[in-house]
């Protein structure tokens, strides 16, 4: 019962993933000003003339003077206004000065620290032991994006891909979930002030069509995501407590804990399996402090150390815990072992064909690897047999059409009658110049 609200909250958000943009360019946000406070009546407000900006104003403000940008807008809420300071006493503004609006140009779409997971209502999703690898902290192609109502913003959409696809975008409380509605908004006056960069946002209005899940689609911008994340954390990954940390796909830094890679069949349902893990395992008190990330990823294929262009889809489970020192990752290791045991018992019914586990904890000097094939005949074996039969069928077809002639091999038999050798030539009269040997 204690975990029931958490489970219900998770299930409520299962239909779609909502990611909300955190920073804003509101006039009343103190961090948007170089003095760390909102301008008061004796201040001179200064906007850089060459900086494009959109500013939302919630309330009335009296100011001594204000320098405006050449290209920008003020969005005034009901009752908001600007008034000239009349010289009367302002209790919060004893001495005036120049207050400059901060630069919002550097706030990037692919900075995972500028996004947060929310419920469909817009409330923060808290208390759920689910997290996302770094590439999936940024909106994925089937996610819903929310810019908080009553806020202005400016975001840099520079990307390694020309189009950034999304399910929907909500701006000023209006959800735009069709290509036509989004195109109409882009044609308005605010969009060029809010979005800039070489990446074009595209609204599709469709969710993930595959019950086994869909890959996020941010792999091309992975280096950009990691660069932004490391820039915010001091340009280097934190030192892990384990000697051989794991490197999950889509994650920027190594972790202590466990990863499980699952091969799946068409019967696999990602959302149902995630709910099963949360309800039956992750919610148990002994796994308190463990967090899980689960998603479909594409792993590049390698042969003899050479990476091919093709990639294999698999389900990646990442488990981390809040333990430190030698205990780091040990709770995640226990949960991973329980998941593997559950796969051994019920994997075939769940649509899981095989699973591979890797563990790195503070108490181990190296990684521990374990695997469990669920089906007796793996997919690779089946494909190998089909390929062999196809090759044999092709050879037989060409032979029957006369396009292919098979070589005839004749081996001598031990009882086969040999021809008698020719009579030897007479010996030379000049001695042994031309000797003849008969065997």
C-alpha positions in Angstrom: 0.0 0.0 0.0 2.9 2.3 0.7 4.1 2.0 -2.9 0.6 2.1 -4.5 0.6 5.9 -5.1 4.0 5.6 -6.8 2.8 2.8 -9.0 -0.4 4.7 -9.9 1.6 7.8 -10.7 3.9 5.8 -13.0 1.0 4.2 -14.8 -0.7 7.5 -15.3 2.3 8.8 -17.2 2.8 5.6 -19.2 1.0 6.7 -22.3 3.5 9.4 -23.2 6.6 11.1 -21.8 6.4 14.8 -21.0 9.6 16.9 -20.7 9.4 20.5 -19.5 11.8 23.3 -20.3 13.2 24.7 -17.0 14.7 28.2 -17.7 12.7 31.3 -18.7 13.2 34.9 -19.8 10.6 36.4 -17.5 11.1 40.0 -16.3 10.4 38.9 -12.6 13.0 36.1 -12.5 15.9 37.5 -10.5 18.5 35.2 -12.0 17.8 36.8 -15.4 19.5 40.0 -14.2 23.2 40.7 -13.7 22.5 42.1 -10.2 20.6 38.9 -9.2 17.5 40.9 -8.4 14.4 42.3 -10.3 14.8 46.0 -11.3 13.2 48.6 -9.0 12.0 52.2 -9.5 15.3 54.0 -9.3 17.1 51.5 -11.7 17.9 52.0 -15.3 17.0 48.8 -17.2 19.4 47.9 -20.0 18.7 45.3 -22.8 21.5 44.7 -25.2 20.5 46.2 -28.5 21.8 43.3 -30.6 20.3 40.5 -28.5 17.0 39.0 -29.6 14.7 38.4 -26.6 11.1 37.6 -25.6 10.2 38.7 -22.1 7.0 37.9 -20.2 5.9 40.5 -17.7 3.5 39.5 -14.9 3.0 42.7 -12.9 3.4 46.5 -13.2 6.9 48.1 -12.8 8.0 51.7 -12.3 11.4 52.4 -13.8 13.7 55.4 -14.2 14.7 54.5 -17.7 14.9 51.5 -20.0 16.9 50.7 -23.1 15.2 48.3 -25.4 16.7 45.7 -27.9 16.3 46.3 -31.6 14.5 43.0 -32.0 12.3 41.6 -29.2 9.0 41.5 -27.6 7.3 42.0 -24.2 4.4 39.7 -23.4 2.2 41.5 -20.8 -0.1 39.5 -18.5 -3.3 41.0 -17.3 -2.5 44.1 -15.2 1.2 44.2 -16.2 2.6 47.6 -17.3 5.7 49.8 -17.3 5.5 53.3 -15.7 7.9 56.2 -15.4 9.3 56.6 -11.9 7.7 59.7 -10.3 10.3 60.2 -7.6 8.3 58.8 -4.7 9.9 56.7 -2.1 10.2 53.0 -2.9 10.9 50.9 0.2 12.8 48.2 -1.7 14.9 50.5 -3.8 17.1 53.0 -1.8 19.8 53.5 -4.4 19.4 53.0 -8.1 21.8 51.7 -10.7 22.0 50.1 -14.1 20.6 46.6 -14.2 21.3 44.5 -17.3 19.2 41.6 -18.7 21.3 38.4 -19.0 22.2 36.6 -22.2 19.8 33.7 -23.0 21.5 32.8 -26.3 23.6 30.0 -24.8 20.6 28.0 -23.4 20.7 24.9 -25.6 18.0 22.4 -26.5 20.4 19.5 -26.1 21.5 20.4 -22.6 20.0 17.7 -20.3 20.3 19.9 -17.2 17.7 22.3 -18.7 14.9 19.7 -18.9 12.8 17.8 -16.3 10.3 15.0 -16.4 6.7 16.0 -15.6 3.3 14.4 -15.4 0.7 15.2 -18.1 -0.7 17.8 -15.8 2.7 19.6 -15.7 3.6 18.6 -12.2 7.0 17.3 -11.4 7.2 13.5 -11.4 8.6 12.7 -8.0 8.9 9.5 -5.9 9.2 7.2 -9.0 12.4 5.1 -9.0 12.8 5.5 -12.8 15.4 7.7 -14.4 16.7 8.2 -18.0 20.1 7.8 -19.5 21.6 11.2 -20.5 20.5 11.1 -24.2 16.9 10.4 -23.1 16.8 13.3 -20.6 16.5 15.6 -23.7 13.1 15.2 -25.5 13.0 12.2 -27.7 11.2 11.9 -31.0 7.9 10.6 -29.5 7.9 12.9 -26.4 5.6 15.8 -25.5 7.4 19.1 -24.8 6.0 21.6 -22.4 7.1 25.3 -22.0 5.4 26.4 -18.8 2.3 28.6 -19.2 3.0 32.3 -18.2 6.6 32.2 -19.2 8.8 33.4 -22.0 11.9 31.6 -23.2 14.7 31.5 -25.8 16.3 28.2 -26.8 19.1 27.3 -29.2 18.2 24.3 -31.4 21.6 23.7 -32.9 21.7 20.1 -33.8 23.7 17.4 -35.7 20.4 16.4 -37.4 18.4 18.8 -39.7 15.0 17.9 -38.1 14.2 17.4 -34.4 10.9 15.4 -34.3 8.5 15.6 -31.4 5.0 14.4 -30.7 3.7 17.7 -29.5 4.8 21.1 -28.1 2.9 23.2 -25.5 3.5 27.0 -25.5 1.6 29.5 -23.3 -0.8 26.7 -22.3 -1.7 25.8 -25.9 -0.9 22.3 -27.0 0.3 22.1 -30.6 0.0 18.4 -31.7 -0.5 18.5 -35.4 1.9 19.5 -38.2 -0.6 22.2 -39.3 -1.0 23.8 -35.9 2.7 23.9 -35.4 3.3 25.4 -38.8 0.8 28.1 -37.9 2.6 28.9 -34.7 6.0 29.1 -36.5 4.5 31.6 -38.9 3.6 33.9 -36.0 5.7 36.7 -34.5 6.9 34.9 -31.3 8.4 31.8 -32.7 11.5 33.4 -34.3 12.2 35.1 -30.9 11.8 31.9 -28.9 13.7 29.4 -31.1 17.0 29.9 -33.0 19.6 27.6 -34.4 20.1 25.3 -37.3 17.8 22.5 -36.1 14.2 22.6 -37.2 11.5 21.5 -34.7 8.9 19.3 -36.3 5.6 18.2 -34.6 4.3 14.8 -35.8 1.4 14.2 -33.4 2.1 10.5 -33.3 3.4 8.4 -30.5 5.6 5.3 -30.6 3.9 2.7 -32.9 5.8 -0.3 -31.5 4.8 -2.0 -28.3 8.4 -3.1 -27.8 9.4 0.5 -27.5 11.1 3.0 -29.8 14.7 4.3 -29.7 15.0 7.9 -28.5 16.6 9.2 -31.7 19.2 11.5 -30.1 22.3 9.4 -30.9 23.6 11.8 -33.5 23.5 14.6 -30.9 25.1 12.4 -28.1 28.4 14.3 -28.2 26.6 17.6 -28.0 24.5 16.3 -25.0 27.6 15.1 -23.2 29.5 18.3 -23.8 26.7 20.3 -22.3 26.4 18.0 -19.3 30.1 18.0 -18.6 30.3 21.8 -19.0 27.7 22.1 -16.3 29.5 19.7 -14.0 33.1 21.0 -14.3 34.1 19.4 -17.7 34.8 16.0 -16.3 32.8 12.9 -15.1 32.6 12.2 -11.4 35.1 9.6 -10.2 33.1 6.3 -9.7 33.6 4.2 -6.6 34.2 1.0 -8.7 37.4 0.3 -10.5 35.8 -0.9 -13.8 32.7 1.2 -14.2 30.0 0.3 -16.7 29.2 2.5 -19.8 25.5 2.2 -20.7 24.5 3.1 -24.2 23.3 6.7 -24.3 25.0 7.6 -21.0 27.9 10.1 -20.8 29.8 8.8 -17.7 30.6 5.4 -16.3 28.4 4.1 -13.5 28.6 1.6 -10.6 25.7 -0.9 -10.6 24.4 -3.2 -13.2 23.2 -3.3 -16.8 21.1 -5.9 -18.5 20.7 -6.3 -22.3 17.7 -8.2 -23.5 17.0 -9.8 -26.8 13.3 -9.8 -27.5 10.6 -11.3 -29.7 7.5 -9.7 -31.3 5.5 -10.6 -28.2 7.6 -8.2 -25.9 5.7 -5.2 -24.5 8.1 -2.6 -23.0 5.6 -0.7 -20.9 4.1 -3.8 -19.4 7.5 -5.2 -18.6 8.6 -2.0 -16.9 5.4 -2.0 -14.8 6.0 -5.6 -13.9 9.5 -4.8 -12.7 8.4 -1.9 -10.6 5.5 -3.7 -9.0 7.1 -7.0 -8.3 10.8 -6.2 -7.7 11.7 -2.5 -7.6 9.0 -1.7 -5.0 10.4 -4.2 -2.5 11.9 -2.5 0.7 15.3 -4.3 0.2 15.8 -2.5 -3.1 15.1 1.0 -1.6 17.6 3.5 -3.1 17.8 1.6 -6.4 16.8 3.4 -9.6 16.2 1.9 -13.0 16.3 3.1 -16.6 14.8 0.9 -19.2 14.5 1.7 -22.9 15.1 0.4 -26.4 18.5 1.2 -27.8 20.5 0.2 -30.9 23.8 -1.4 -30.5 26.3 -1.2 -33.3 27.5 -4.5 -34.7 31.2 -5.3 -34.8 33.2 -8.0 -36.6 36.9 -8.5 -36.1 37.0 -5.1 -34.4 35.4 -3.3 -37.3 32.1 -1.5 -36.6 29.4 -2.0 -39.3 26.7 0.4 -40.3 23.9 -1.9 -39.1 22.8 -1.9 -35.5 20.8 -4.4 -33.4 17.8 -3.3 -31.4 17.8 -4.4 -27.8 16.3 -3.5 -24.4 18.7 -1.9 -22.0 18.1 -1.9 -18.3 20.4 0.3 -16.2 20.4 -0.1 -12.4 22.1 2.3 -9.9 21.8 2.7 -6.2 22.6 5.4 -3.6 25.3 3.3 -1.7 28.8 4.5 -1.4 32.3 3.1 -1.0 32.7 -0.6 -1.2 28.9 -0.9 -1.0 28.4 1.1 -4.2 26.3 -0.8 -6.7 25.7 -3.8 -4.5 21.9 -3.3 -4.1 21.7 -2.8 -7.9 23.6 -6.0 -8.3 21.1 -7.9 -6.1 18.2 -6.5 -8.1 19.9 -7.4 -11.4 20.3 -11.0 -10.2 16.6 -11.2 -9.3 15.7 -9.8 -12.7 17.8 -12.5 -14.4 16.2 -15.2 -12.3 12.8 -13.9 -13.2 13.8 -14.0 -16.9 14.9 -17.6 -16.6 11.5 -18.6 -15.2 9.2 -16.4 -17.3 11.2 -14.9 -20.1 9.7 -16.9 -22.9 6.1 -15.9 -21.8 7.2 -12.2 -21.6 8.8 -12.2 -25.1 12.4 -12.2 -23.9 14.7 -14.6 -25.8 17.9 -14.0 -23.9 19.5 -11.7 -21.4 23.1 -10.6 -20.6 24.1 -8.9 -17.3 27.1 -6.9 -16.4 28.0 -5.8 -12.9 30.5 -3.3 -11.4 30.5 -2.6 -7.7 32.8 -1.0 -5.2 33.7 -4.4 -3.8 34.9 -5.9 -7.1 38.1 -5.2 -9.0 36.6 -6.0 -12.4 33.3 -6.4 -14.2 31.2 -9.5 -13.7 29.4 -10.8 -16.7 26.6 -13.3 -16.9 24.2 -14.3 -19.6 21.1 -16.5 -19.8 19.6 -17.8 -23.1 15.9 -18.3 -22.6 15.1 -20.1 -25.9 17.0 -23.3 -26.7 17.4 -22.2 -30.3 18.5 -18.6 -30.6 17.6 -16.2 -33.4 21.1 -16.3 -34.7 21.0 -20.1 -35.0 17.7 -20.0 -36.8 19.0 -17.4 -39.3 22.1 -19.4 -39.9 20.1 -22.5 -40.7 17.8 -20.6 -43.0 20.8 -19.0 -44.8 22.4 -22.5 -45.3 19.1 -23.9 -46.7 18.8 -20.9 -49.0 22.3 -21.5 -50.4 21.7 -25.2 -51.0 18.4 -24.5 -52.7 20.1 -21.9 -55.0 22.8 -24.4 -56.0 20.3 -27.1 -56.7 18.1 -24.7 -58.8 21.1 -23.6 -60.9 22.2 -27.3 -61.4 18.8 -28.4 -62.6 18.6 -25.4 -65.0 22.0 -26.3 -66.5 23.6 -23.2 -65.3 25.9 -25.0 -63.0 28.0 -28.1 -63.7 29.4 -30.0 -60.8 32.9 -31.4 -61.2 33.3 -35.2 -61.4 36.0 -36.7 -59.3 37.4 -40.1 -60.1 39.5 -41.8 -57.5 41.7 -44.8 -58.5 40.7 -48.1 -56.9 43.3 -50.6 -55.6 42.0 -53.4 -57.6 41.8 -51.6 -61.0 43.9 -53.3 -63.7 46.9 -51.3 -64.6 48.3 -51.2 -68.2 51.6 -52.9 -68.8 54.5 -50.5 -69.2 56.2 -50.3 -72.6 59.3 -52.4 -73.3 62.5 -50.9 -72.1 64.8 -49.4 -74.6 68.1 -51.3 -75.3 71.1 -50.3 -73.3 73.6 -48.1 -74.9 76.8 -49.6 -76.2 78.7 -46.8 -74.6 78.4 -47.9 -71.0 76.1 -46.3 -68.5 75.6 -42.9 -70.2 71.8 -43.6 -70.5 70.9 -46.0 -67.7 67.4 -47.5 -67.6 65.7 -48.4 -64.3 62.7 -50.7 -64.3 60.5 -50.7 -61.2 
